[in-house]
Amino acid sequence: MLAPLRNSLRCSVRACTPLVVARRLLSTTTPTATGAASATAGSGDVAASGSTKKYPPTITLHGKTYPTDEWTNIPPFILSLAAREVPHHLNENHPIGILRDLIETKFRGMGYTFYNNFAPGVSTFENFDVLGFPEDHPGRSKSDTYYLNKGNLLRTHTSAHEHECFQNCDTSGYIITADVYRKDEIDRTHYPAFHQMEGAMTWSQSDANVEEQIQAAIDAIPETNIIVEDPFRSEPANSGNPKQSYMTGIQCQLVSVHLKKTLEFLVHTVFEAARESARLAGSQEPYLNEPLKVRWVEAYFPWTSPSWEIEVWWKGEWLECCGCGLVQQQVLLNSGLDNQQFGWAFGVGLDRIAMLLFGIPDIRLFWTQDPRFANQFSQGKITTFKPYSKYPSIKRDVAFWHQLDSGADNAQFEGLHANDVMEIVRTYGGDLVENVTCIDEFTHPKTGRKSQCYRINYQSMDRNLTNEEINSIQEKVEKDLVKFFGVEVRK
């Protein structure tokens, strides 16, 4: 539930939604899905932006068919990722799957049900409405989210399933792991498909001994040798990070301690494994002999209060790991629970944690089909990635004038968002694109027209690129910018 808000973990990938903090194949070709997704061909063009993007009348994803409409905006390469029969978090020999299993193994027997098999297609009700997203929330924009149609989309966070989990979970807690999809910038740590883990635990005030239950649960959490900085441990709430009225002061304090000790145990599990992996790889860096330190800082998330983030001191800097907090009562009520329920939730991004854990320098590697990557990892083992190649990059710039904001000639065109530029570049460049950066931006003082210049860095991790193929990609990018957004390319 902590999964939408912002992109957490500048060391973990977009981590949480309800704390949603919460955004790959190494070739220009799209991987073939093994029957999990298909598009029915026919005359089903869907209007988009200033021209017509062609989508089939229906899209079938994991056995469910969705009619397309004016909201449909999923490119084929994103659909192919969502269609995988075995996503990375379920691949026991993939770094994401190994990390998930590492955490789940440590948390078995602690009162959690594990959910790992939710399909990525969800309704707008599940992804937004039940969580209280306002209609004008930017997360609902087609520039942020991949829509199957107006009422259905590729989940943007694992919190899309909390409604179902709260209603059906037979244990007091649950942990969801899933692939999620969101438009975003292009660089070594961002990708439009990524992975989140979200956990929650609740108790009922109708139980006469509920406070004793929580204390017993606290005592059952394994101890760690982490050094903890937490000025809020004994008094978790204050005027800026308030306690909710439906909980007593002691309940708020106990649930906060249980949440924090749970996440301290999770951090200990992951980062001690990272240290051991580095030692086995022969590293002698000073941080390997330093005690593991974490600190708690106050945060704000609409779905929890009080709320915090946990940061880890790692290699000489503080890294955000995840967001968490005590669940707002309205979220629980929206999920069908009675007004006696209370508890906590957290959300964490797995990709960047896995990058730290396995020493992986570029998030695109998670999506390569190159056996030189895949053969380095196996179930239950944390191994440090050994680079196998470094091919030269090719840089290209694309500069253009935006359309003016108003006028009859421009009414057909939608405003151009940075994510739209990224999406067009991804469509033709795929995982040959290492990063895209806006390097220049200005507004003409007389005409009021806005100009931007984006620098695209192409670099394959498994072969040399040619100027001819990159020039071809650039031409297609420029044509789509003109066709769908009415820009004027500057040469």
C-alpha positions, 0 to 999 in steps of 0.5 A, spaced: 500 500 500 505 504 500 507 503 493 504 509 489 507 516 491 514 517 489 520 513 487 523 511 493 529 508 494 534 512 490 537 506 492 531 502 491 526 502 485 520 506 486 518 504 492 511 504 495 504 506 493 499 506 498 505 509 500 506 508 493 512 512 493 511 512 489 517 509 475 527 491 457 531 486 452 537 488 449 536 489 442 531 493 438 526 487 437 521 486 442 521 479 445 516 474 443 511 472 448 509 465 449 502 466 448 500 470 454 498 476 450 495 477 443 492 483 439 486 481 435 487 485 428 482 489 424 480 496 423 480 498 430 484 505 430 484 509 436 485 516 436 491 519 440 494 526 440 494 529 433 494 523 429 491 516 429 495 511 433 493 504 430 491 499 436 487 493 434 479 492 436 481 488 442 487 486 446 488 479 450 492 479 456 493 473 460 487 470 458 482 476 459 480 480 453 480 488 453 476 492 448 481 498 446 478 505 446 481 512 446 484 511 452 489 505 449 496 507 449 500 500 451 506 500 446 507 492 443 514 492 447 510 494 454 505 489 452 510 483 451 513 485 458 506 484 461 505 478 457 511 474 460 508 467 463 514 467 468 515 474 470 522 475 473 520 475 481 517 468 479 524 466 476 528 462 481 534 464 478 533 471 476 536 476 481 529 479 482 526 472 484 532 471 488 531 477 492 524 475 493 525 468 495 531 471 500 526 476 504 520 471 504 524 465 507 526 470 512 519 472 513 515 465 513 512 463 520 511 470 522 504 471 520 504 473 513 500 470 506 505 471 500 501 473 494 506 473 487 501 471 482 497 477 480 496 478 473 498 485 471 491 488 468 487 491 473 481 496 473 481 503 475 477 502 481 483 497 484 488 501 482 486 508 483 479 509 486 479 504 492 485 508 494 482 514 494 486 517 488 482 524 486 480 524 479 485 529 477 491 526 480 497 526 475 498 518 476 491 517 472 494 521 466 496 517 460 503 520 460 504 516 466 500 510 466 499 504 460 491 504 459 488 497 456 482 502 455 478 507 459 477 502 465 483 498 465 490 498 465 497 495 467 498 496 475 502 502 477 503 499 484 502 493 488 497 497 492 492 495 486 491 488 490 490 490 497 483 491 497 483 483 495 488 481 500 485 485 506 478 482 504 481 475 503 487 474 507 487 468 512 493 471 516 494 477 520 499 480 515 500 479 507 506 480 502 505 482 495 510 481 490 509 483 483 511 487 476 508 494 475 508 499 469 509 506 469 512 511 464 518 514 466 525 517 464 530 513 461 537 512 465 541 506 468 536 506 474 529 507 471 525 502 467 517 502 465 517 495 468 519 494 475 518 490 481 515 492 488 514 488 494 508 491 499 506 488 506 501 490 511 499 487 518 492 488 521 489 487 528 482 488 531 480 492 537 475 487 538 480 482 541 480 484 548 487 482 549 490 486 542 495 490 546 498 483 549 498 480 542 502 486 538 507 485 544 508 478 543 508 479 535 514 484 537 518 480 541 517 474 536 521 478 531 528 476 530 533 481 533 539 484 529 545 488 531 543 494 527 545 501 530 538 504 530 537 512 530 529 513 531 527 519 535 520 517 534 520 510 538 517 512 544 512 517 542 511 516 534 506 521 533 506 529 533 502 535 531 506 534 524 505 526 523 499 525 527 496 519 530 489 517 528 483 518 532 481 511 532 487 508 535 489 509 542 496 512 544 498 505 546 496 502 540 499 507 536 506 506 539 506 498 539 504 498 532 509 503 530 514 499 534 512 492 530 512 496 523 519 498 525 522 492 527 519 488 522 523 493 517 529 493 520 529 485 520 528 486 512 534 491 511 538 487 516 536 481 511 538 484 505 544 488 506 548 483 510 547 478 504 550 484 500 556 484 504 557 477 504 556 477 497 561 483 496 566 479 501 566 472 497 567 477 491 574 479 494 572 486 496 576 489 502 572 496 502 571 499 509 564 499 509 564 491 509 567 492 517 562 497 519 556 496 523 550 496 519 546 503 521 539 505 519 535 511 521 528 513 521 525 520 518 518 522 518 514 522 512 508 524 509 503 519 505 496 520 504 494 513 506 498 512 512 499 516 519 504 517 522 508 515 516 516 514 516 522 512 511 527 508 513 534 510 510 540 505 511 548 508 511 551 504 505 558 505 502 558 512 505 551 515 504 544 515 506 540 511 502 532 511 502 529 504 502 522 504 503 516 508 506 511 506 511 506 508 516 500 506 520 494 505 515 489 510 514 482 508 517 478 510 511 483 505 506 481 499 511 474 501 510 474 502 503 477 495 503 471 492 506 474 491 513 470 493 519 472 499 523 475 495 529 481 494 524 488 497 525 495 496 522 501 498 518 503 498 511 510 498 507 512 498 500 519 497 497 522 497 490 526 491 489 530 493 482 535 498 485 535 493 491 537 488 487 542 492 483 546 493 490 545 486 492 548 483 486 552 489 483 548 490 477 550 497 474 544 498 469 537 496 470 536 494 463 540 488 464 535 485 468 531 484 461 537 481 457 536 475 454 544 474 454 546 467 457 552 471 459 548 475 464 543 469 466 548 464 467 551 468 473 545 467 477 542 461 481 537 460 486 538 461 493 545 464 491 547 472 492 553 473 487 556 479 484 555 480 477 561 480 473 561 485 467 562 481 460 563 487 455 563 494 454 561 497 447 562 504 445 556 509 445 553 513 440 550 520 442 544 523 438 540 530 439 533 531 437 531 539 438 524 542 437 519 547 438 513 546 441 506 548 439 503 554 442 498 552 448 492 555 444 489 556 437 485 553 432 491 550 428 494 546 435 487 544 438 488 537 435 495 536 439 496 534 446 501 537 450 508 534 450 510 531 456 517 529 458 515 521 458 512 522 451 518 523 449 521 517 453 516 513 450 517 514 443 524 513 444 523 507 447 518 504 442 524 505 436 530 504 440 528 499 445 534 497 450 539 500 445 537 506 449 542 507 455 539 514 457 535 520 455 536 527 458 533 534 456 540 538 455 537 545 453 530 548 454 528 555 453 522 560 451 522 565 445 521 572 448 517 574 442 513 568 440 512 565 446 514 558 443 518 553 447 524 549 445 527 543 448 533 539 446 534 532 448 540 528 448 539 520 447 545 516 448 545 509 445 549 503 448 548 496 447 551 491 452 552 485 447 554 488 441 557 494 437 552 499 434 552 502 427 551 509 425 546 507 420 541 503 425 541 509 430 540 514 424 534 510 422 531 510 429 532 518 430 528 519 424 523 515 426 523 518 433 522 525 429 517 523 425 513 521 431 514 527 435 511 531 429 506 526 427 503 526 434 505 532 438 505 537 432 512 539 434 517 543 429 524 539 429 530 544 429 536 542 424 
